[in-house]
Structure formats: C-alpha cells, structure tokens
Amino acid sequence: MLHKFRVLVAIILSVVIAGLPLPAAAAGMSLIRDTEIENTIRDYATPLFAAAGLQPDNIRIFIVNSDDINAFVAGGQNLFLNTGLLVRSDNPNQIMGVIAHETGHIAGGHLARLQDELRRASIAQILSMVLGAVAVAASGQGEAGMGVMVGGSEMARRVLLQYNRNQEQAADQAGVKYLDAIGQSSRGMVEILEKLSGQEMLLASRQSPYVRSHPLTSERMTFVRNHMANSPYADAPPPEGFPMRHKRMVAKLHGFMHPPGRTLMEYPESDTSLPARYARAIAYYRIPDLNRAVPAIDALIAEHPDDPYFHELKGQMLYENGRVAEAQKAYAEAIERLPDAPLIRASHAETLLALNQEEPTRRALAELQQSVRQQPENSRAWRQLAIAHGRLGDTGLAALALAEEALLTGQRQTARQQARRAQAQLPAGSPGWLRAEDIETTTRRDAER
C-alpha cells in the first residue's frame, strides 16, 4: 500500500520497501511492495519458470516504481518489471509474454559476465547501476547517469543491459516454447512487440528503456506471428481468474500511483465493474475523503467477504486516518483469510503496536516474528520488532532487531554497533547471540576491506 518515506524520497506501495536502500539521487527508482500484485505476478510466472527447467522459488521478482515500459533480468535470477509496463498492459497474456521472454534470457545465460558482476551486488545497487546506465544511454553523455551509479566508472561502463539480436531471437524462441509448454497463447508477446514497435523511430531519449535494451526487429515480430499461426494454443484463453486479477492489478496501480482526479476520470462512476470500484475506493482514500472511501470498500467487502485484499485496504485507510482499533480488526480479517502474507501480517502488527498496550504488543511480537521468518528482507518489520521487544523489556533482542534493520538498509556501522550491544545482553551461545556475532563479523570485515 502507499506510504511516503523520507529516507527514500519515493512513493511506494505497501507499508515497506522490503528494506532495500537506494541512493538519494535515485529518488523515484524504488521498488513497490504489495501482496496482491506480487501474488498475481508470481502466479503468472511460476509455470513459465518451471517450463524452462528453473526452480521458481529461486527466482526473485521485483516491481520497479517507474512509469517507463520496461522489464529486465539482472544479478542472476532476478526479474524486474516496471509499473509502467503493468499499467499499460491490456491482459495477462501480455505480461506472461514478457515474462516468458525474460525467462529465456535467464535460462540462456545471456549477459553472463554482467550477471556475474551484479550477482554480488545488492538489489538496490542493481537498480542504481542498471537504471543509471539507461539514463546514460538516453542522454548520450556518460556523466548524465553517474549520479545514480554504484561501483565506480568501470562498472558504469559495463552495466547497460544491451542484448544483441541473436540473444533476442533466442529469448523469443525460448519464450514461445515455454508458453506452448503450459498451453498458453503467444498472442500477448506479439501485442507487446506491436505496442513498442513504433518507438524504434524515436530519438533514444524518448524511447522506452525496453526498446533500448531489447532491440526490436521486424524479424522478431514475424517469428512470433508465424509461431502463433502454427501453434495449437494460439487462441487458448488465459487461466481461469487471470483476466479479473489482471484488471484488479491495473486498477490498483492506477489508484495508488496516479493523481486521484486522473483515476476518477479513468474509472468514472458510470463504470460499476469491480476493478473500477476498487480504483475509485483507493482514489477517494488518497484525496483523502474517508466519507466516500470507507463506504466504497465496505460495499466491496459486503459482496466479497472472503477477499483478503479488500480487508487489507480498509485496514490501511483506517490506520492512516487514526482509527487504529478499527484498522486492527480489518487487518485481522485479512490475515484470517490469507495467513501466508508476511507483508499484511507486518501491517497488522503495526496497528497492534499503535494500541500501546501489553497484550496487543505481545500479539504484535508473534505476528512480526512470523513475518520476518517468511520475509527476512523486510527492514520495516525488523524496526517494528525492535519496538515490540523494547516495550516488553527484551533489550538484547531489540538491539538484534535494530542490527538486522541497519544491515538491510546499508547502515553497516549502526548494524555493527547494535550487534555488539545485542551480544553484551544476550546469553552467550544463544541463537540471538550467534546471529549478532554473524552480523558483527560481517560488518567488521566489510569495514576492513
């Protein structure tokens, strides 16, 4: 869901940016986190990863907060999709086509040397290097992107994701094979290529980054069209439920990332579809106009009482407007319907902590412990866990949680200091003490390099 963080100077979805730090100069180049959107994309991608012989759980998917139409792989098995691509897509097959193509790059080991370099980088550094390099390409001036580079000028010269024509054709060939393997049409791949085809005639500064890094050719589009003409799955419908989930995803992104007035024009009151009502509920909440937002989301909940994401949105609406007790109940309803949702669980815990009472604090502690077990890269959850431990008098574990948060956000000196503090207060040899020792050792070695 949408919050602003001073450190990141960026607008993002959900209550956390997954603990991934970005340089101040890279404002706007952030990641978004949202359980519904992530689950939708993961369900699109998992069968394709499996068809390519990859382990789906080993591939991390990140959604980049950028209005540019783009997708890329970097640092090994990391897939990045821009919000601009998602919002402008018309159906799930188009995104599945992009994912199939990018999976071809992963399985084919394209850009192997660059991937070796980036594999040792953090996700934040990958974003900074790759998107900074795109800025260099667009301007034609090497110094233009240096403000968002990480790793020095030599790395800056090597980070641009630029596939050659043979690699693009190979990724297309692999992509259509994966789509056939799961019984899905390649039509979406053709449609995406057609959307981008007109951009090749534009100046580099006006082109989509996808066009700059994935050269389009008439041969590529002809190949995919010919394959579709001969594929038994050319007219195969997407899996049941995918079209609605896609419309919801687009509506949600529109509601959170565009000005409310624009959303209300895009989804007028005359449109009574579920995605339109979802988008309007978000727009009302962002105005803010809770007198319209809460009834709008309550109407959706009344029709779909088991939808966890509607309860989650209501929880955020209420929490951010000071109605903490009601928000806690809404988040609890969401967790009851979707227990395997660490981001929502962390949001629920935050409302429990806001009640500032011992029993809710203990419940928040349990929620946060489960959340970080499932998703240890969530720095905000570690911060909330430190607060819970501190209120309950567990100062050693509070220090350890602060060390984890600092480690994730790139504050190596703070991480080392908090780890030492944790070691001084936790029983020697206990799991917490050993973890603190690991953090202290790691950060000390980094400082000595």
C-alpha positions as CSV (number, residue, x, y, z in Angstrom):
1,M,0.0,0.0,0.0
2,L,1.1,3.6,-0.4
3,H,3.3,5.4,2.0
4,K,6.0,8.0,1.8
5,F,9.4,7.5,3.4
6,R,11.7,10.4,4.0
7,V,14.8,8.3,3.6
8,L,13.8,7.0,0.2
9,V,12.1,10.2,-1.0
10,A,9.9,7.9,-3.1
11,I,6.2,6.9,-3.3
12,I,5.8,3.1,-2.9
13,L,3.0,0.6,-2.3
14,S,2.6,-1.3,0.9
15,V,3.9,-0.4,4.3
16,V,7.5,-1.3,3.5
17,I,10.1,-1.2,0.7
18,A,11.4,-4.6,1.7
19,G,14.5,-3.0,3.3
20,L,16.2,-2.2,0.0
21,P,18.1,1.1,0.3
22,L,18.5,3.5,-2.6
23,P,20.8,6.4,-3.1
24,A,19.3,9.8,-2.6
25,A,20.0,10.7,-6.2
26,A,17.9,7.7,-7.2
27,A,14.7,9.1,-5.9
28,G,11.8,7.6,-7.7
29,M,13.8,4.5,-8.6
30,S,12.3,2.5,-5.8
31,L,10.6,-0.9,-5.5
32,I,7.0,-1.3,-4.6
33,R,5.6,-4.0,-2.4
34,D,2.0,-5.2,-2.4
35,T,0.9,-8.7,-1.6
36,E,-2.0,-8.8,-4.2
37,I,0.2,-7.6,-7.0
38,E,3.1,-9.8,-6.1
39,N,0.9,-12.9,-5.9
40,T,-0.6,-12.1,-9.3
41,I,2.7,-11.8,-11.0
42,R,4.1,-14.8,-9.2
43,D,1.2,-16.9,-10.5
44,Y,1.8,-15.7,-14.0
45,A,5.4,-16.5,-13.8
46,T,5.7,-19.8,-11.9
47,P,4.6,-22.2,-14.6
48,L,6.9,-20.4,-17.1
49,F,9.9,-20.8,-14.8
50,A,9.1,-24.4,-14.3
51,A,8.7,-25.0,-18.1
52,A,12.2,-23.5,-18.5
53,G,13.6,-26.0,-16.0
54,L,14.3,-23.4,-13.4
55,Q,13.3,-23.6,-9.7
56,P,10.6,-21.0,-9.4
57,D,11.3,-20.3,-5.7
58,N,14.9,-19.4,-6.6
59,I,13.8,-16.5,-8.9
60,R,13.0,-13.3,-7.2
61,I,10.6,-10.9,-8.8
62,F,10.8,-7.2,-8.2
63,I,8.3,-4.4,-9.2
64,V,10.1,-1.2,-10.1
65,N,8.3,2.1,-9.4
66,S,8.8,3.6,-12.9
67,D,6.3,4.8,-15.5
68,D,8.6,3.5,-18.3
69,I,7.6,0.4,-20.1
70,N,10.4,-1.9,-19.2
71,A,11.4,-5.3,-17.9
72,F,14.9,-6.8,-17.4
73,V,16.8,-9.6,-15.6
74,A,20.0,-8.8,-13.6
75,G,22.2,-10.3,-11.0
76,G,21.4,-13.9,-11.9
77,Q,17.8,-15.0,-11.2
78,N,16.3,-11.6,-10.5
79,L,13.4,-10.4,-12.7
80,F,12.4,-6.7,-12.7
81,L,9.1,-5.5,-14.1
82,N,8.2,-1.8,-14.2
83,T,4.9,-0.5,-13.1
84,G,4.6,1.4,-16.4
85,L,4.6,-2.0,-18.2
86,L,2.0,-3.4,-15.9
87,V,-0.4,-0.4,-16.0
88,R,-0.2,-0.2,-19.8
89,S,-0.8,-4.0,-20.4
90,D,-4.2,-5.0,-21.6
91,N,-4.4,-8.6,-20.4
92,P,-2.4,-11.2,-18.5
93,N,-1.1,-12.8,-21.7
94,Q,0.9,-9.7,-22.5
95,I,2.7,-9.8,-19.1
96,M,3.1,-13.6,-19.4
97,G,4.7,-13.0,-22.9
98,V,7.2,-10.5,-21.4
99,I,8.0,-12.9,-18.5
100,A,8.4,-15.8,-21.0
101,H,10.9,-13.7,-23.0
102,E,12.8,-12.7,-19.9
103,T,12.9,-16.3,-18.7
104,G,14.5,-17.1,-22.0
105,H,17.3,-14.7,-21.1
106,I,17.7,-16.2,-17.6
107,A,17.7,-19.8,-18.9
108,G,20.1,-18.8,-21.8
109,G,22.6,-17.2,-19.5
110,H,22.7,-14.0,-21.6
111,L,24.8,-11.2,-20.4
112,A,26.7,-13.8,-18.3
113,R,29.7,-11.6,-17.4
114,L,27.4,-8.7,-16.4
115,Q,25.3,-11.1,-14.3
116,D,28.4,-12.3,-12.5
117,E,29.2,-8.7,-11.6
118,L,25.7,-7.9,-10.5
119,R,25.2,-11.2,-8.6
120,R,27.5,-9.8,-5.9
121,A,25.5,-6.5,-5.7
122,S,22.5,-5.7,-3.6
123,I,19.2,-5.3,-5.3
124,A,19.5,-1.6,-4.6
125,Q,22.8,-1.4,-6.3
126,I,21.5,-3.4,-9.3
127,L,18.6,-0.9,-9.6
128,S,21.0,2.0,-9.3
129,M,23.5,0.6,-11.8
130,V,21.0,-0.6,-14.4
131,L,18.7,2.4,-14.3
132,G,21.6,4.7,-14.1
133,A,23.0,3.1,-17.2
134,V,19.7,3.6,-19.0
135,A,20.0,7.3,-18.2
136,V,23.4,7.3,-19.8
137,A,22.1,5.7,-23.0
138,A,19.2,8.1,-23.3
139,S,21.3,11.2,-22.9
140,G,24.3,10.1,-24.9
141,Q,26.5,11.7,-22.3
142,G,28.4,9.4,-19.9
143,E,28.3,11.7,-17.0
144,A,24.5,12.1,-17.0
145,G,23.8,8.9,-15.2
146,M,26.7,8.9,-12.8
147,G,24.7,10.4,-10.0
148,V,22.8,7.1,-9.7
149,M,25.7,4.7,-10.3
150,V,27.2,2.5,-7.7
151,G,30.5,0.8,-8.1
152,G,32.7,3.3,-10.0
153,S,33.2,4.3,-13.5
154,E,34.4,1.0,-14.8
155,M,31.2,-0.7,-13.6
156,A,29.2,2.1,-15.0
157,R,30.6,1.4,-18.5
158,R,29.6,-2.2,-18.2
159,V,26.1,-2.2,-16.6
160,L,23.9,-1.3,-19.6
161,L,21.6,-4.2,-20.3
162,Q,22.0,-4.5,-24.1
163,Y,21.1,-7.7,-25.7
164,N,22.2,-8.4,-29.3
165,R,19.8,-9.6,-32.0
166,N,20.8,-13.2,-31.7
167,Q,20.1,-13.2,-28.0
168,E,16.7,-11.5,-28.5
169,Q,15.7,-14.1,-31.1
170,A,16.9,-16.9,-28.8
171,A,14.8,-15.5,-25.9
172,D,11.8,-15.2,-28.2
173,Q,12.2,-18.8,-29.4
174,A,12.6,-20.0,-25.8
175,G,9.7,-17.8,-24.7
176,V,7.2,-19.2,-27.2
177,K,8.3,-22.7,-26.3
178,Y,7.6,-22.1,-22.6
179,L,4.2,-20.6,-23.5
180,D,3.3,-23.7,-25.6
181,A,4.5,-26.0,-22.8
182,I,2.0,-24.5,-20.4
183,G,-0.8,-24.3,-23.0
184,Q,-0.8,-20.5,-23.3
185,S,-1.0,-18.3,-26.4
186,S,1.9,-16.3,-27.7
187,R,-0.5,-13.6,-28.7
188,G,0.4,-11.4,-25.8
189,M,4.1,-11.4,-26.8
190,V,3.1,-10.2,-30.3
191,E,0.8,-7.5,-28.8
192,I,3.6,-6.2,-26.6
193,L,6.0,-6.1,-29.5
194,E,3.4,-4.2,-31.6
195,K,2.9,-1.7,-28.7
196,L,6.6,-0.9,-28.8
197,S,7.4,-1.2,-32.5
198,G,6.7,2.5,-33.2
199,Q,9.3,3.6,-30.7
200,E,12.3,2.4,-32.7
201,M,11.9,5.6,-34.9
202,L,12.1,7.9,-31.9
203,L,15.2,9.6,-30.6
204,A,16.9,7.5,-27.9
205,S,16.0,10.0,-25.2
206,R,12.3,9.4,-26.0
207,Q,12.4,5.6,-26.4
208,S,11.1,3.2,-23.8
209,P,14.1,1.6,-22.0
210,Y,12.7,-1.7,-23.1
211,V,13.4,-0.8,-26.7
212,R,16.9,0.4,-25.9
213,S,17.8,-2.8,-24.1
214,H,15.8,-5.2,-26.2
215,P,16.2,-4.3,-29.9
216,L,13.0,-4.8,-31.8
217,T,13.2,-6.1,-35.4
218,S,10.7,-7.0,-38.0
219,E,12.2,-10.5,-38.0
220,R,11.4,-10.9,-34.3
221,M,7.8,-9.9,-34.7
222,T,7.4,-12.0,-37.9
223,F,8.8,-15.0,-36.0
224,V,6.3,-14.7,-33.1
225,R,3.4,-14.2,-35.5
226,N,4.4,-17.2,-37.5
227,H,4.7,-19.3,-34.4
228,M,1.3,-18.2,-33.2
229,A,-0.2,-19.0,-36.6
230,N,1.1,-22.6,-36.3
231,S,0.6,-23.1,-32.6
232,P,-2.3,-25.2,-31.3
233,Y,-2.5,-22.7,-28.4
234,A,-2.9,-19.5,-30.5
235,D,-6.4,-18.9,-29.2
236,A,-6.0,-20.5,-25.8
237,P,-7.7,-18.4,-23.1
238,P,-5.7,-17.4,-20.0
239,P,-6.2,-19.5,-16.9
240,E,-9.5,-19.0,-15.1
241,G,-9.5,-15.9,-12.9
242,F,-6.4,-14.3,-14.5
243,P,-8.3,-11.7,-16.6
244,M,-10.1,-10.3,-13.5
245,R,-6.9,-10.5,-11.4
246,H,-5.1,-8.5,-14.1
247,K,-7.8,-5.8,-14.2
248,R,-7.7,-5.5,-10.4
249,M,-3.9,-5.2,-10.5
250,V,-4.0,-2.4,-13.1
251,A,-6.8,-0.6,-11.3
252,K,-4.9,-0.8,-8.0
253,L,-1.7,0.5,-9.5
254,H,-3.7,3.3,-11.2
255,G,-5.4,4.2,-8.0
256,F,-2.2,4.4,-5.9
257,M,0.3,5.8,-8.4
258,H,-1.7,8.3,-10.4
259,P,-3.4,11.5,-9.1
260,P,-6.9,10.7,-7.7
261,G,-8.5,13.0,-10.2
262,R,-7.0,11.1,-13.1
263,T,-8.1,7.8,-11.6
264,L,-11.6,9.1,-11.2
265,M,-11.7,10.1,-14.8
266,E,-10.3,6.8,-16.0
267,Y,-12.8,4.9,-13.8
268,P,-15.9,7.1,-13.7
269,E,-18.9,6.4,-11.5
270,S,-20.8,5.1,-14.6
271,D,-18.3,2.1,-14.6
272,T,-19.7,-0.3,-12.0
273,S,-17.2,-3.1,-12.6
274,L,-15.3,-4.4,-9.6
275,P,-11.9,-3.1,-10.8
276,A,-13.4,0.4,-11.3
277,R,-15.0,0.5,-7.9
278,Y,-11.7,-0.7,-6.4
279,A,-9.8,2.1,-8.2
280,R,-12.3,4.7,-7.0
281,A,-12.1,3.5,-3.4
282,I,-8.3,4.0,-3.5
283,A,-8.7,7.4,-5.1
284,Y,-11.2,8.6,-2.5
285,Y,-8.9,7.4,0.3
286,R,-6.0,9.3,-1.3
287,I,-7.9,12.6,-1.7
288,P,-8.5,12.0,1.3
289,D,-12.3,11.6,1.5
290,L,-12.9,8.8,4.0
291,N,-16.7,9.5,3.9
292,R,-16.6,8.1,0.4
293,A,-13.7,5.7,0.7
294,V,-14.9,3.6,3.6
295,P,-18.4,3.0,2.2
296,A,-16.8,2.2,-1.2
297,I,-14.6,-0.5,0.3
298,D,-17.3,-1.7,2.6
299,A,-19.6,-2.3,-0.4
300,L,-16.9,-4.5,-2.0
301,I,-16.4,-6.4,1.3
302,A,-20.1,-7.0,1.6
303,E,-20.1,-8.6,-1.9
304,H,-16.8,-10.4,-1.4
305,P,-16.4,-11.0,2.3
306,D,-13.6,-13.5,1.9
307,D,-11.4,-11.3,-0.2
308,P,-8.4,-10.5,1.9
309,Y,-7.2,-7.6,-0.1
310,F,-10.3,-5.6,0.4
311,H,-10.0,-6.0,4.2
312,E,-6.3,-5.0,3.9
313,L,-7.2,-1.8,2.0
314,K,-9.8,-1.0,4.6
315,G,-7.2,-1.5,7.4
316,Q,-4.8,0.9,5.7
317,M,-7.5,3.5,5.1
318,L,-8.4,3.5,8.8
319,Y,-4.9,3.2,10.2
320,E,-3.6,6.2,8.3
321,N,-6.6,8.2,9.5
322,G,-6.1,7.5,13.2
323,R,-8.8,4.8,13.6
324,V,-6.4,2.3,15.0
325,A,-8.7,-0.1,16.7
326,E,-10.9,-0.5,13.6
327,A,-7.9,-0.9,11.4
328,Q,-6.5,-3.7,13.6
329,K,-9.8,-5.6,13.1
330,A,-9.7,-5.1,9.4
331,Y,-6.1,-6.4,9.1
332,A,-7.0,-9.3,11.4
333,E,-9.8,-10.2,8.9
334,A,-7.3,-10.1,6.1
335,I,-4.8,-12.3,7.9
336,E,-7.6,-14.8,8.7
337,R,-8.3,-15.2,5.0
338,L,-4.7,-15.1,3.8
339,P,-2.4,-16.4,6.6
340,D,0.6,-16.7,4.2
341,A,1.0,-13.0,3.7
342,P,4.0,-11.6,5.7
343,L,3.5,-8.0,4.5
344,I,-0.1,-7.9,5.7
345,R,0.9,-9.6,8.9
346,A,3.5,-6.9,9.5
347,S,0.9,-4.2,8.8
348,H,-1.4,-5.9,11.3
349,A,1.4,-5.9,13.9
350,E,1.9,-2.2,13.4
351,T,-1.7,-1.5,14.3
352,L,-1.4,-3.7,17.4
353,L,1.7,-1.7,18.5
354,A,-0.2,1.5,17.9
355,L,-2.7,0.5,20.6
356,N,0.3,0.7,23.1
357,Q,-1.0,-2.0,25.4
358,E,0.9,-5.0,26.7
359,E,-1.4,-7.8,25.4
360,P,-1.6,-6.3,21.8
361,T,2.1,-5.8,21.9
362,R,2.7,-9.5,22.7
363,R,0.4,-10.3,19.8
364,A,2.3,-7.9,17.6
365,L,5.5,-9.6,18.6
366,A,4.2,-13.0,17.5
367,E,3.0,-11.6,14.2
368,L,6.3,-9.9,13.5
369,Q,8.4,-13.0,14.3
370,Q,6.3,-15.0,11.8
371,S,6.6,-12.2,9.2
372,V,10.4,-11.9,9.3
373,R,10.7,-15.7,9.3
374,Q,8.9,-15.7,6.0
375,Q,10.4,-12.5,4.6
376,P,13.6,-11.6,6.4
377,E,14.4,-8.8,4.0
378,N,11.6,-6.6,5.3
379,S,13.5,-3.9,7.2
380,R,10.4,-2.1,8.5
381,A,9.2,-5.3,10.1
382,W,12.6,-5.6,11.9
383,R,12.1,-2.0,13.2
384,Q,8.7,-2.8,14.5
385,L,10.0,-6.0,16.0
386,A,12.6,-3.9,17.9
387,I,9.8,-1.7,19.3
388,A,7.9,-4.7,20.4
389,H,10.9,-6.3,22.1
390,G,11.8,-3.0,23.7
391,R,8.4,-2.4,25.2
392,L,8.4,-5.9,26.7
393,G,11.9,-5.4,28.2
394,D,13.8,-7.6,25.9
395,T,16.6,-5.1,25.2
396,G,19.0,-7.6,23.8
397,L,16.6,-8.9,21.2
398,A,15.6,-5.3,20.5
399,A,19.2,-4.5,19.7
400,L,19.4,-7.5,17.5
401,A,16.4,-6.5,15.5
402,L,17.8,-3.0,15.1
403,A,21.0,-4.6,13.8
404,E,19.0,-6.6,11.2
405,E,17.3,-3.4,10.1
406,A,20.5,-1.5,9.8
407,L,22.1,-4.3,7.9
408,L,19.3,-4.3,5.4
409,T,19.3,-0.6,4.9
410,G,23.0,-0.4,4.3
411,Q,23.9,1.2,7.7
412,R,26.9,-1.0,8.3
413,Q,28.3,0.9,11.3
414,T,25.0,1.0,13.1
415,A,24.5,-2.7,12.4
416,R,27.8,-3.5,14.0
417,Q,27.1,-1.3,17.0
418,Q,23.7,-2.8,17.6
419,A,25.1,-6.3,17.1
420,R,27.7,-5.7,19.8
421,R,25.0,-4.3,22.1
422,A,22.9,-7.4,21.5
423,Q,25.9,-9.7,22.2
424,A,26.5,-7.9,25.5
425,Q,22.9,-8.5,26.7
426,L,22.0,-12.0,25.2
427,P,23.2,-15.3,26.7
428,A,26.4,-16.4,25.1
429,G,25.8,-19.2,22.6
430,S,22.1,-18.5,22.3
431,P,20.6,-18.3,18.8
432,G,20.2,-14.5,19.1
433,W,23.8,-14.1,20.3
434,L,25.1,-16.2,17.4
435,R,23.2,-14.2,14.9
436,A,24.5,-10.9,16.4
437,E,28.0,-12.4,16.2
438,D,27.5,-13.1,12.5
439,I,26.3,-9.5,11.8
440,E,29.2,-8.1,13.8
441,T,31.8,-10.2,11.9
442,T,30.3,-9.5,8.5
443,T,30.2,-5.7,9.0
444,R,33.7,-5.6,10.5
445,R,35.1,-7.5,7.6
446,D,33.3,-5.1,5.2
447,A,34.8,-2.1,7.0
448,E,38.3,-3.6,6.8
449,R,38.2,-4.1,3.0
